[in-house]
Amino acid sequence: MSALMPTYKRLPVAFVRGRGALLYDQHNQEYIDGVSGIAVTNLGHCHPAVTEAISEQAQSLVHTSNLYRIPQQELLAAQLSGMTGMEALFFCNSGAEANETAIKLARRYGHGKGIETPTIIVLESAFHGRTMGALAATGNRAIQTEFAPMLPGFLRLPRNDIEAMREAAKHPNIVAVLLEPVQGEGGVWPLDPDYLKGVKALCHEHDWLLMFDEVQSGNGRCGAPYAFQRLDVVPDVLITAKGLGNGFPIGCCMAKGRAAHVLSPGDHGTTYGGSPLACAAAGAVINTLSAERLYEAAEPIRAAVIAGLRDRLETPEKIVDIRGLGLMIGIEVAVACDTLVIEALKRQTLINVTAGNVIRLLPPLVMTIDQAHRLGQTVADILNTQPAT
Ligand SMILES: Cc1ncc(COP(=O)(O)O)c(C=O)c1O
């Protein structure tokens, strides 16, 4: 019996080391990692450049606070700005915190225009995190109900429904739209690029901020540094975390244009955010991503996973849909999903199931094509043992 709060149903395995797309347990048993710590270790476990940056920085300075200049933070801001076109960045420690920053920024923007009860449009099946603002923005009643009352100031609309958003524009207090360009936890739903272009046009027309939550889709995972770059729609606010530190906790809320100078001294803060150590780790991630263009591996790895799955699957009807972008792979299945993850674990393979019946694969950008093929085959092997529903 552990002294931990039982917030997680943990699998019966603990890992002691990792390298690339592989993890090892205490018996030195090797596992293929198709989850990457939930879309975090995009460069693979213990990437040497990140390990070296953390080790080196930890020997000179770990933390000072944002009361002082932090050169590593300024450097990382410049790197990310160059990579995304964003102009003003705020560093924090997680995806939820980065979304809280964006929510505050949007509300502050509204107040600046004299809107006293600003409202942010969010989507059904969205996931933005577990803190109270991010939770209110999340479109999953099951994880909200027991924590009511939810923070007000959100209007929820169906995804990919531009008419619904046009209708919502009649609401006088809208200040922003917050969405994941590729929904993750909600079932791996890439939003329709034409819908995103329509949303961008509405934002422009009504002076709303367009805010993309790329906590999961960012940092190379979707085949570009950030998914918006593949979808060709540039947001005013870009939120990220997860892969930014490749396992070292760091989040970031980036803004450009009219969103860049909304927050002023005293409006927002964090003790730990953007520490020398966190920024050294993320700096190594961003350097590696851009120097080696690792995100270009996303589509070939995705193709190998899907090829492995299709080659080995005996009953194609068990697959309802395969969707996603790059290394956010959603396989909606018509089988009972309760035991799939444990069955995969028995085959030394890590997979995830989300939204009830969607196998979610989030392999790292450094997975070899052979490993990717085997990952797909293992998923097929498991599906082959399950009766169709
Ligand atoms: C799209 C998205 N936003 C926000 C979050 C929350 O991030 P964190 O768990 O770092 O707070 C997640 C986590 O899964 C996410 O997928």
The ligand as a MOL file (V3000), in Angstrom:
LIG
                    3D

  0  0  0     0  0            999 V3000
M  V30 BEGIN CTAB
M  V30 COUNTS 16 16 0 0 0
M  V30 BEGIN ATOM
M  V30 1 C -3.6500 19.7660 -25.1750 0
M  V30 2 C -3.2580 19.7400 -23.7320 0
M  V30 3 N -3.3150 20.8720 -23.0110 0
M  V30 4 C -2.9590 20.9000 -21.7150 0
M  V30 5 C -2.5450 19.7680 -21.0700 0
M  V30 6 C -2.1550 19.8350 -19.6160 0
M  V30 7 O -0.7780 19.7630 -19.5010 0
M  V30 8 P -0.1030 19.4460 -18.0660 0
M  V30 9 O -0.4790 18.0530 -17.6960 0
M  V30 10 O 1.3600 19.6390 -18.3140 0
M  V30 11 O -0.6510 20.4460 -17.1080 0
M  V30 12 C -2.4750 18.5600 -21.7710 0
M  V30 13 C -2.0510 17.3140 -21.0880 0
M  V30 14 O -2.3180 16.2270 -21.5120 0
M  V30 15 C -2.8420 18.5430 -23.1280 0
M  V30 16 O -2.8000 17.4190 -23.8480 0
M  V30 END ATOM
M  V30 BEGIN BOND
M  V30 1 1 1 2
M  V30 2 1 2 3
M  V30 3 2 2 15
M  V30 4 2 3 4
M  V30 5 1 4 5
M  V30 6 1 5 6
M  V30 7 2 5 12
M  V30 8 1 6 7
M  V30 9 1 7 8
M  V30 10 2 8 9
M  V30 11 1 8 10
M  V30 12 1 8 11
M  V30 13 1 12 13
M  V30 14 1 12 15
M  V30 15 2 13 14
M  V30 16 1 15 16
M  V30 END BOND
M  V30 END CTAB
M  END
